[in-house]
């Protein structure tokens, strides 16, 4: 118990609460381990023209670009960099079978294809691909749950592909386009 002076608890009313002490300790631990919140990306361009087919990562990619101060311009003459979304593809492969020939595991693949172009150049850069892969166990007895899990895995792969595309755009410098070394 706390020692009270003149019947008054020194911690009550002194501005310290258990929650504030806990928050202080958590912030010290996080600062000490090197934790740093994700900031904005350092993109060498501020105007991007997007063309090509519509993909399922367009919306999260545009949101990430906007957060990082990049404006999607409707006119390619105003762009510092051009991005063409060539396409996307999903694939589901059997990874393993049971002794009775029933599917036990699947491999899921998500691929997005794109290429970049400097507005001053006549030629598009080499087509690039981002591939994401996940595997999951499967059971006919849990069909609805496994369908939901598959949909969540595809959503996760799309989100990761959008982040990877943003990382690839970070290394691009207008006027000096090249495929990043993987």
Secondary structure, 3 states (H helix, E strand, C coil): CCCEECCEECCCCCCCCHHHHHHHHHHHHHHHCCCCCCCCCCCCCCEEEEEECCCCCHHHHHHHHHHCCCEECCCHHHCCEEEEEEEEEEEEEEEEECCCCCEEEEEEEEEEEEEEECCCCCCCCCCEEEEEEEEEECCHHHHHHHHHHHHHHHHHHHHHHHHHHHHHHHCCECCECCCCCC
